[in-house]
């Protein structure tokens, strides 16, 4: 439904998300309008699309989905516009005199013949100048808003565009609408391309081709690739845009000349985004520098052995040769890599290193890519551990859309040893930021499971460092942690070696339930989580059980499973508040996940009352309260991190009864359920299943078709990704490194 009217009064306006409650004159009466509209002010004439709704507390309202400003076109609306208080120099008396003299031509007079206003009693040259300048500013802003609205750009994006481009918004976008993709957070290539299409930009425009090339490289980077081979890029872009290769090649070369892209010449030319190429080069150089410099402090090997023996006695444990070698190397060599699967003693090694550092008064920093991984380090060592972002003291400058770190080359970390856990999750860009803050005298211990999925971002940092043979690598193969009757750790290693797991033992902790049809899997999944497991194991179905699935889409994808489990475990109730955000519905008590880093959002620690900023990709929490009027909600992460989410922040939140295997990295759950049915051949990888299984702490259940389970286990293919860190390292003279495989 579409209605027109003049805004009489603004009752409420949120400056962040532009949610507006106002009174509008409509059809010889007054109505309340609510919705998201940028720049709506008292006196504005607007055209709204939406529907009339009835609110229990506030009565009938018009809820609009789009709001388009229009210029007033009759004496009554022009008078309201002039007396709105937005135009300096015009009060009610002067406005009436202007209307009496010029009528419906008033705005044309102000626009094109403003000197005629001098004929109005009370307007002199000084006031005329004030009126014209104020009117030009107001109308210019309205014109910009109307222009952006005509391109079907929403209120939030209009705000960002005007904040970046200001009065030149129309000029900049008209010249090259694809700048929106480069400059405005929230506008991807598809959106920029749709805007350009509305403006009549040609499909073969150089701006379009350049923008798509960068878009394609960014998307490829998000899938793990640091670069694309030149000829492959040429073919892909030509096919996708249906344009001649010569035209594409010209624009690739132009982007190389501009410095947006880097070409690495070799047997096959590689094309990088500038930032990723620089990260690879800088990471390689810094690793070599660290490995070549002497440490701040060195420990005598005899002393190390003595303290290791004391540690074993104090902890009543036995360390195998690989673990002892790992500890000795970490304390004596500049860079040590420790890799191994679950139960091979990585956590014990970290604790031993920390205890020895305390004995020798060495400053040690513990860090990991995710909050959950850092928390596990902290619990196992009784020492502070931080995420890499927190360790580097990140700072997000919202106006510039720039992430910076206060710890860097100019103000590095003061450490004798830094231990990084879950290193398989670190991409090349984050590792580069991290190494900038590490002095060349610091010892670096890099720990991770190379058989898990690699980072979501570009590069293959852990695997490349290991495969380069430039640095001492300790490989842990002996299963060291395995409780009595526990099969989880054993089966993880069986799967990793291409063997079917041992399952379904009485009072065991690893089960496979065979169902061929997806609807059977769904029904039994519901029954397991809502009834059977809580009853048999005394589990909380929401907090203690996590579904981990390979896919986002489809019957067994996260989207469908989350909706199913929300309705099963947390059904709609008149007493239970909920809010709708686009296609997502959030309900009091829901389990949710942050899936995009939000660096500026505020939080408070319920235990320490400490305040901080930032909620990061992969953090899981529970909705504790919902304000349906403000359309906001309170979420508690990791039991004590309390965050208030405004409506605009809900774009980055998803239900998390079910999460993808990729999103589960770095986490550990009491009970993991993995539904498996048809899976695309490219995703049927052994390390995908291995990663899922190793997330389970007390119980793992695979439910589905054994045929696809066997297909995944027998697949030796790892998804290849283009990563050039090894090649960058090979440009240096190889320093001494060992590969210890015990």
C-alpha positions in Angstrom: 0.0 0.0 0.0 1.3 3.5 -0.9 0.3 6.7 0.9 1.5 10.3 0.8 1.5 13.0 3.5 3.4 15.7 5.4 5.4 14.9 8.5 3.9 17.0 11.3 6.0 15.8 14.3 9.0 13.5 15.0 8.2 11.4 18.1 11.3 9.3 18.2 14.4 8.8 16.0 17.3 6.4 16.3 20.4 8.2 14.9 22.2 4.8 14.3 19.6 2.8 12.4 17.2 5.6 11.5 14.2 3.9 13.0 11.6 6.7 13.1 8.3 7.2 14.9 6.4 10.2 13.6 3.0 11.8 13.1 1.9 12.4 9.5 -1.0 14.4 8.1 -2.9 12.0 5.8 -6.3 12.0 4.3 -7.5 15.0 6.4 -6.4 13.3 9.6 -3.3 12.3 11.5 -1.6 8.9 11.6 1.4 7.4 13.4 4.1 6.1 11.0 6.9 3.8 12.0 9.8 2.4 10.1 13.4 3.0 8.8 13.8 6.2 6.8 16.9 8.2 6.4 16.7 12.0 6.8 12.9 12.3 7.6 12.3 15.6 9.3 9.3 17.7 10.4 7.7 19.4 7.4 8.9 16.8 4.9 6.5 15.5 2.3 7.0 11.7 2.0 5.7 8.8 0.0 5.5 5.6 2.0 5.1 2.0 1.0 3.9 -0.3 3.8 0.7 -1.4 5.6 -1.5 -0.4 8.5 -1.0 -2.5 11.6 -2.5 -2.5 15.1 -0.1 -2.4 18.0 -1.4 -3.5 21.4 0.1 -0.6 23.3 0.1 2.2 20.6 -3.0 1.4 18.5 -3.1 1.8 14.8 0.1 2.6 12.9 1.3 2.7 9.4 4.4 0.5 9.2 6.5 1.6 6.2 9.1 -0.5 4.4 10.3 2.3 2.1 10.1 6.1 2.5 10.8 8.4 -0.5 10.9 12.2 0.0 8.9 14.3 -2.5 8.9 18.1 -3.0 5.8 19.8 -1.7 3.5 20.8 -4.6 0.6 22.8 -3.1 0.4 25.9 -0.9 -0.5 24.0 2.3 2.4 21.6 2.0 4.9 24.3 0.9 3.8 26.4 4.0 4.5 23.4 6.3 7.9 22.8 4.6 8.9 26.5 5.1 7.7 26.6 8.7 9.3 23.3 9.7 12.3 25.1 11.3 14.7 23.5 8.8 15.2 26.7 6.8 17.0 29.5 8.7 15.5 33.0 8.3 11.9 31.8 7.6 9.5 31.8 10.5 5.7 31.4 10.3 5.0 35.1 9.6 7.5 35.4 6.8 6.5 32.0 5.3 2.8 33.1 5.1 3.9 36.4 3.4 6.0 34.4 0.8 3.1 32.1 0.1 0.6 34.9 -0.2 2.8 36.6 -2.8 4.1 33.6 -4.8 1.7 30.7 -4.1 2.6 27.4 -5.7 5.5 29.1 -7.5 7.3 29.7 -4.2 9.9 27.0 -4.5 10.6 27.9 -8.1 11.2 31.4 -7.0 13.6 30.4 -4.2 15.4 28.1 -6.6 15.7 30.2 -9.7 14.8 33.9 -8.8 15.6 34.3 -5.1 16.0 38.1 -5.5 12.2 38.4 -5.9 12.0 37.5 -2.2 13.3 41.0 -1.5 9.8 42.2 -2.5 8.4 40.4 0.6 8.1 42.7 3.6 10.7 41.7 6.3 13.2 40.2 3.9 16.4 42.2 3.4 19.6 41.3 1.7 21.2 39.8 4.8 18.1 37.6 5.5 17.9 36.7 1.8 21.4 35.4 1.9 20.6 33.4 5.0 17.5 31.9 3.5 19.2 31.0 0.2 22.2 29.3 1.8 20.0 27.4 4.3 17.5 26.4 1.6 20.3 25.2 -0.8 21.7 23.0 2.0 18.4 21.5 2.9 17.2 20.9 -0.7 20.7 19.7 -1.7 20.6 17.1 1.0 17.0 16.2 0.0 18.1 15.9 -3.6 20.9 13.6 -2.6 18.6 11.5 -0.5 15.9 11.4 -3.2 18.6 10.4 -5.8 19.9 7.5 -3.5 16.3 6.4 -2.8 15.6 6.3 -6.5 18.4 3.7 -6.8 16.6 1.6 -4.1 19.3 2.1 -1.5 18.1 1.6 2.1 18.3 4.1 5.0 21.4 2.6 6.6 23.4 2.6 3.4 22.3 6.1 2.6 23.7 7.2 5.9 27.1 5.5 5.2 27.3 6.9 1.7 26.6 10.5 2.8 29.0 10.1 5.7 31.8 9.1 3.2 30.9 11.2 0.2 29.0 14.1 1.7 27.7 16.7 -0.7 29.5 15.0 -3.6 27.6 11.8 -3.3 25.6 12.2 -6.4 28.5 13.4 -8.5 30.8 10.5 -7.4 28.2 7.8 -7.9 27.1 9.2 -11.2 30.6 9.2 -12.5 31.4 5.6 -11.2 28.8 3.7 -9.2 31.3 0.9 -8.7 33.1 3.1 -6.2 30.4 2.1 -3.8 31.8 -1.4 -3.8 35.3 -0.1 -2.9 34.3 2.5 -0.4 31.1 1.6 1.4 30.9 -1.2 3.9 27.7 -3.2 3.2 27.7 -2.7 -0.6 29.0 -5.7 -2.4 29.6 -6.1 -6.1 26.1 -7.4 -6.8 24.5 -4.4 -5.1 26.8 -1.9 -6.9 26.2 -3.7 -10.2 22.4 -3.4 -9.7 22.7 0.3 -8.9 24.9 0.8 -12.0 22.4 -1.1 -14.1 19.6 1.3 -13.0 21.8 4.2 -14.0 22.4 2.7 -17.5 26.0 1.8 -17.2 27.2 -0.4 -20.0 28.1 -4.1 -19.3 31.5 -3.6 -20.9 32.3 -0.5 -18.8 35.9 -0.5 -17.6 34.7 0.4 -14.1 32.5 -2.6 -14.0 35.2 -5.0 -15.3 37.7 -3.7 -12.8 35.3 -3.9 -9.9 34.3 -7.5 -10.8 38.0 -8.5 -11.1 38.6 -7.3 -7.5 35.3 -8.8 -6.4 36.3 -12.2 -7.8 39.7 -12.1 -6.1 38.1 -11.1 -2.8 35.6 -14.0 -3.0 38.5 -16.3 -3.9 40.4 -15.0 -0.9 37.4 -15.7 1.3 37.6 -19.3 0.1 41.2 -19.5 1.1 43.1 -18.6 -2.0 45.9 -16.0 -1.7 46.2 -15.7 -5.5 44.8 -16.8 -8.8 46.8 -17.8 -11.8 46.7 -15.1 -14.5 45.3 -17.3 -17.3 42.7 -18.8 -15.0 41.6 -15.4 -13.8 41.4 -14.2 -17.4 39.2 -17.2 -18.4 36.9 -17.0 -15.3 36.2 -13.3 -15.7 35.7 -13.5 -19.5 33.2 -16.4 -19.1 31.3 -14.9 -16.1 31.0 -11.4 -17.7 30.6 -12.8 -21.3 33.3 -10.4 -22.6 36.4 -10.7 -24.8 39.5 -11.8 -23.0 41.5 -8.9 -24.6 39.1 -6.5 -22.8 39.6 -8.3 -19.5 43.3 -8.5 -19.9 43.6 -4.7 -20.5 41.7 -4.0 -17.2 43.8 -6.5 -15.2 46.9 -4.8 -16.5 45.5 -1.4 -15.6 44.8 -2.6 -12.0 48.4 -3.9 -11.8 49.7 -0.5 -13.0 47.5 1.3 -10.4 48.9 -1.0 -7.7 45.5 -2.6 -6.7 46.8 -6.0 -8.0 50.3 -7.5 -7.9 51.6 -9.9 -10.6 54.1 -12.5 -9.4 56.1 -13.7 -12.4 57.1 -17.4 -12.4 56.4 -20.5 -14.4 52.8 -19.5 -14.2 52.0 -15.9 -13.5 50.0 -15.3 -10.3 47.7 -12.4 -9.6 47.3 -11.2 -6.0 45.3 -8.5 -4.3 47.9 -6.0 -3.1 47.2 -6.5 0.6 47.5 -10.3 0.5 50.7 -10.2 -1.5 52.3 -7.8 1.0 51.2 -10.0 3.8 52.9 -13.1 2.3 56.1 -11.2 1.7 56.2 -9.6 5.1 55.3 -12.8 7.0 58.1 -14.7 5.2 60.7 -12.0 6.0 59.7 -11.7 9.6 59.8 -15.4 10.2 63.3 -15.6 8.8 64.3 -12.6 10.9 63.0 -14.1 14.1 64.6 -17.4 13.4 68.0 -15.7 12.7 68.3 -13.5 15.7 69.4 -14.4 19.2 66.8 -14.6 22.0 66.5 -12.2 24.9 67.2 -15.0 27.3 68.5 -18.5 26.8 68.1 -21.5 29.1 70.7 -24.2 29.6 69.5 -27.6 28.3 70.5 -29.3 31.5 68.3 -26.9 33.4 65.4 -27.6 31.1 65.7 -31.3 31.6 65.7 -30.9 35.4 62.6 -28.7 35.4 60.8 -31.0 32.9 61.5 -33.9 35.3 60.2 -31.8 38.2 57.1 -31.0 36.2 56.3 -34.6 35.5 56.7 -35.4 39.2 54.6 -32.5 40.4 51.8 -33.3 37.8 52.1 -37.1 38.3 52.3 -37.6 34.5 54.7 -39.2 32.1 55.9 -37.2 29.0 56.9 -39.2 26.0 60.0 -38.4 23.9 58.1 -36.2 21.4 56.6 -34.1 24.2 60.0 -33.6 25.8 61.5 -32.7 22.5 58.7 -30.2 21.9 59.3 -28.6 25.3 63.1 -28.4 24.9 62.8 -27.0 21.4 60.2 -24.4 22.4 62.6 -23.1 25.1 65.9 -23.3 23.1 65.0 -22.5 19.5 63.6 -19.3 18.1 60.7 -20.8 16.2 59.1 -24.2 17.0 56.1 -25.8 15.4 54.2 -28.5 17.3 51.5 -30.4 15.4 49.4 -33.4 16.3 45.8 -34.6 16.6 43.6 -34.7 19.6 44.9 -36.5 22.7 48.5 -36.3 21.7 49.5 -34.0 24.5 49.6 -30.5 23.0 47.8 -29.0 26.1 50.2 -30.7 28.5 53.1 -29.2 26.5 51.7 -25.7 26.8 51.3 -26.1 30.5 54.8 -27.4 30.9 56.3 -24.5 28.9 54.3 -22.0 30.9 55.4 -23.5 34.2 59.1 -23.5 33.2 58.8 -19.9 32.0 57.5 -19.0 35.4 60.4 -20.8 37.1 63.0 -18.8 35.0 61.0 -15.6 35.2 60.4 -15.5 31.5 57.6 -13.3 30.1 55.2 -15.6 28.2 52.1 -14.6 26.2 49.4 -17.2 25.3 47.1 -16.5 22.4 44.6 -18.2 20.0 42.4 -17.1 17.1 39.1 -17.6 19.0 37.8 -16.7 22.4 36.9 -20.3 23.2 40.3 -21.6 22.3 41.9 -18.8 24.4 39.6 -19.7 27.3 40.7 -23.4 27.1 44.4 -22.3 27.2 43.7 -20.2 30.2 41.8 -23.0 32.1 44.5 -25.6 31.4 47.5 -23.4 32.3 46.0 -21.2 35.0 47.6 -18.3 33.1 46.0 -15.4 31.2 45.3 -16.2 27.5 43.9 -13.7 25.0 42.6 -13.8 21.4 45.1 -12.5 18.9 42.9 -9.4 18.4 42.9 -8.7 22.1 46.6 -9.4 22.5 47.3 -6.9 19.7 44.9 -4.3 21.3 42.8 -3.9 18.2 41.0 -0.7 17.5 38.2 -0.3 14.9 37.8 3.3 13.5 34.2 3.2 12.3 34.2 6.4 10.3 37.1 5.2 8.2 36.0 1.5 8.3 39.6 0.7 9.3 40.9 -2.0 11.7 44.1 -1.1 13.4 46.2 -2.7 16.1 48.0 -0.7 18.9 50.6 -3.4 19.2 52.8 -3.2 16.1 56.4 -2.5 15.0 56.4 0.8 16.9 55.0 -0.7 20.1 55.7 -4.4 20.1 54.7 -7.1 22.6 57.2 -7.4 25.4 57.6 -11.2 25.5 60.3 -13.8 25.9 58.1 -16.5 24.4 54.7 -16.3 22.6 52.6 -19.5 22.3 49.9 -19.5 19.6 47.4 -22.4 19.8 44.9 -23.5 17.1 47.2 -22.1 14.4 45.5 -23.9 11.6 42.8 -21.3 11.8 45.1 -18.3 11.2 45.0 -16.7 7.8 47.9 -14.9 6.2 46.6 -11.4 6.9 46.0 -11.9 10.6 49.4 -13.6 11.0 51.0 -10.6 9.3 49.4 -8.3 11.9 50.5 -10.6 14.6 54.2 -10.8 13.5 54.4 -7.0 13.2 54.0 -6.9 17.0 56.6 -9.6 17.7 60.3 -8.6 18.2 63.0 -10.5 16.4 64.4 -11.5 19.8 61.2 -13.3 20.9 60.8 -17.1 20.8 57.7 -18.3 18.9 55.8 -21.5 19.5 53.2 -22.3 16.9 50.8 -25.1 17.9 48.0 -26.6 15.8 46.5 -29.7 14.1 47.6 -29.6 10.5 44.9 -32.2 9.6 42.1 -29.9 10.6 40.4 -27.6 8.1 42.6 -24.6 7.2 41.7 -21.0 7.8 38.6 -19.5 6.3 40.6 -16.5 5.1 43.4 -16.6 2.5 46.5 -18.7 2.8 47.5 -21.9 4.5 49.8 -20.6 7.2 50.4 -23.6 9.5 50.7 -26.2 6.7 53.0 -23.9 4.6 55.3 -23.3 7.6 55.5 -27.0 8.3 56.0 -28.0 4.6 58.7 -25.4 4.1 61.1 -27.4 6.4 62.6 -24.0 7.4 61.7 -24.3 11.0 61.9 -27.1 13.7 58.6 -29.1 13.6 57.6 -31.6 16.2 55.0 -34.1 15.1 53.0 -35.8 17.9 51.6 -39.1 16.8 51.2 -41.1 20.0 47.7 -40.8 21.5 48.3 -39.6 25.1 44.8 -38.6 26.3 42.1 -41.2 26.1 39.7 -42.0 28.9 38.7 -45.5 29.8 36.1 -46.7 27.2 36.4 -43.5 25.3 36.4 -43.8 21.5 36.3 -40.2 20.4 40.1 -39.6 20.3 40.8 -43.1 18.9 38.2 -42.6 16.2 39.5 -39.2 15.2 42.8 -40.8 14.5 41.2 -43.7 12.7 39.3 -41.3 10.4 42.4 -39.3 9.8 44.2 -42.4 8.6 41.3 -43.4 6.3 39.7 -46.0 8.5 36.1 -46.5 9.6 35.6 -45.6 13.3 34.8 -48.1 16.1 31.2 -47.3 17.1 28.1 -48.3 19.1 29.8 -50.0 22.0 27.8 -50.4 25.2 28.3 -47.3 27.4 30.5 -45.9 24.7 30.8 -42.3 23.6 30.8 -42.7 19.8 27.7 -43.8 17.9 26.7 -44.1 14.2 22.9 -44.2 13.6 22.0 -45.5 10.1 19.2 -43.7 8.2 19.1 -43.4 4.4 16.3 -40.9 3.9 16.7 -37.2 4.9 13.2 -37.0 6.5 14.1 -40.0 8.7 17.3 -38.3 9.7 15.4 -35.1 10.6 12.8 -36.9 12.7 15.4 -38.9 14.7 17.5 -35.8 15.1 14.6 -34.1 16.7 13.9 -37.1 18.9 17.5 -37.4 20.0 18.0 -33.8 21.0 14.6 -33.0 22.5 13.9 -36.3 24.4 16.3 -39.3 24.3 19.7 -37.7 25.0 18.5 -35.3 27.7 16.7 -38.1 29.4 19.5 -40.7 29.2 22.5 -38.5 29.7 20.9 -35.7 31.8 21.8 -33.1 29.1 20.4 -29.6 28.5 19.2 -29.9 24.9 20.1 -26.3 24.1 23.3 -25.7 26.0 24.9 -29.2 26.0 24.2 -30.4 22.5 25.6 -29.0 19.3 24.6 -30.0 15.8 27.5 -29.6 13.3 26.8 -30.1 9.7 28.9 -29.7 6.5 26.3 -27.6 4.6 24.4 -24.3 5.0 21.7 -25.1 2.5 19.4 -28.1 1.9 17.4 -30.3 4.3 20.3 -31.0 6.5 21.9 -27.5 6.2 22.2 -25.0 9.0 19.4 -22.8 7.8 16.7 -25.5 7.8 18.0 -27.3 10.9 18.1 -24.0 12.9 14.5 -23.3 12.1 13.5 -26.9 12.9 15.3 -26.9 16.2 14.1 -23.4 17.2 10.5 -24.6 16.8 11.3 -27.9 18.6 13.3 -26.7 21.5 12.1 -23.1 21.9 8.6 -22.9 20.3 6.6 -19.7 19.9 4.7 -18.7 23.0 2.6 -15.6 23.6 4.5 -15.0 26.8 7.9 -15.3 25.0 8.9 -12.1 23.2 10.5 -12.3 19.8 11.7 -10.0 17.0 11.9 -10.4 13.3 15.0 -9.2 11.3 14.5 -9.8 7.6 14.0 -13.5 7.2 15.4 -14.3 10.7 13.3 -14.7 13.8 14.9 -14.4 17.3 13.1 -15.6 20.4 13.9 -15.3 24.1 16.1 -18.2 25.1 17.5 -18.9 21.6 21.1 -20.0 21.0 22.8 -17.6 18.6 26.2 -17.1 17.0 28.0 -13.9 15.9 29.2 -14.7 12.4 31.0 -11.4 11.5 33.5 -9.5 13.6 31.8 -6.4 15.3 34.7 -4.5 16.7 32.9 -1.6 18.4 29.9 -3.2 20.1 30.1 -2.8 23.9 30.0 -5.6 26.5 30.3 -6.1 30.2 31.7 -9.0 32.1 29.1 -10.1 34.7 31.8 -11.5 37.1 34.4 -8.7 37.1 32.1 -5.9 35.8 34.9 -5.1 33.4 33.8 -3.3 30.2 35.1 -4.0 26.8 34.5 -3.8 23.1 34.1 -6.4 20.3 32.1 -9.6 19.6 33.8 -11.9 17.2 33.0 -14.3 14.4 32.1 -17.7 15.9 31.2 -16.6 19.5 28.0 -18.5 20.8 25.6 -17.0 23.3 22.0 -17.1 24.5 19.3 -14.5 24.2 18.4 -13.4 27.7 16.0 -10.6 27.1 14.2 -8.9 24.1 12.8 -5.4 23.9 10.1 -5.6 21.2 9.5 -1.8 21.1 13.2 -0.9 20.6 13.7 -4.1 18.6 16.8 -4.9 20.5 18.0 -7.9 22.6 20.5 -8.8 25.2 22.8 -11.8 24.5 25.1 -13.5 27.0 28.3 -15.1 25.5 30.4 -17.6 27.3 28.2 -17.4 30.4 29.3 -13.9 31.5 29.9 -11.6 28.5 26.7 -9.5 28.3 26.0 -7.6 25.1 23.1 -5.4 24.1 22.3 -5.7 20.4 20.5 -2.8 18.6 18.4 -3.7 15.6 21.1 -2.7 13.1 23.5 -5.2 14.8 21.2 -8.2 14.2 22.4 -8.6 10.6 25.5 -10.3 12.0 23.7 -12.7 14.3 22.3 -16.2 13.4 20.6 -19.0 15.3 23.2 -21.6 16.3 21.4 -24.8 17.3 23.2 -26.0 14.1 26.5 -24.6 12.8 28.7 -25.5 9.9 31.9 -27.5 10.6 33.9 -24.5 9.5 32.3 -22.4 12.1 32.9 -25.0 14.8 36.7 -24.7 14.5 38.4 -23.8 17.8 35.4 -24.8 19.8 34.6 -27.8 22.0 31.2 -29.1 22.9 29.9 -31.7 25.4 27.9 -33.5 22.8 28.2 -33.2 19.0 25.7 -34.6 16.5 26.8 -34.7 12.9 24.0 -35.4 10.3 25.4 -36.9 7.1 23.5 -37.6 3.9 24.3 -36.6 0.3 27.2 -34.2 0.2 28.7 -32.6 -2.9 31.8 -34.6 -4.0 34.0 -31.5 -3.6 33.0 -31.3 0.1 33.3 -35.0 0.8 36.7 -34.6 2.5 38.3 -36.6 5.3 39.6 -33.5 7.2 36.1 -32.0 7.2 34.7 -35.0 9.1 37.9 -35.2 11.2 37.4 -31.5 12.3 33.7 -32.2 13.2 34.5 -35.3 15.3 37.3 -33.6 17.2 34.9 -30.9 18.4 33.2 -33.5 20.7 34.3 -33.7 24.3 32.0 -36.4 25.9 29.8 -37.8 23.2 29.8 -37.9 19.3 26.8 -39.2 17.3 26.9 -39.4 13.5 23.4 -39.8 12.2 22.7 -40.6 8.5 23.9 -42.7 5.6 27.0 -44.8 6.2 27.7 -44.7 2.4 28.5 -41.0 2.6 30.3 -41.4 5.9 32.6 -44.0 4.2 32.9 -41.7 1.1 34.2 -38.9 3.3 36.6 -41.1 5.3 38.1 -42.7 2.1 38.6 -39.3 0.4 42.3 -38.3 0.5 41.6 -35.1 -1.3 42.2 -31.9 0.6 40.7 -28.9 -1.0 43.6 -27.3 -2.8 44.2 -23.6 -2.1 46.6 -21.2 -3.8 49.1 -20.1 -1.1 52.5 -18.7 -1.8 54.1 -18.4 1.6 56.5 -21.3 0.9 57.7 -19.7 -2.3 58.3 -16.4 -0.4 60.3 -18.3 2.2 62.4 -20.0 -0.5 63.7 -16.6 -1.6 65.7 -16.6 1.6 68.7 -18.7 2.4 67.3 -21.7 4.3 68.2 -21.6 8.1 68.6 -24.8 10.1 65.4 -26.6 11.0 64.4 -30.1 12.1 61.4 -32.2 11.4 60.9 -34.6 14.4 58.4 -37.3 13.8 57.9 -39.5 16.8 
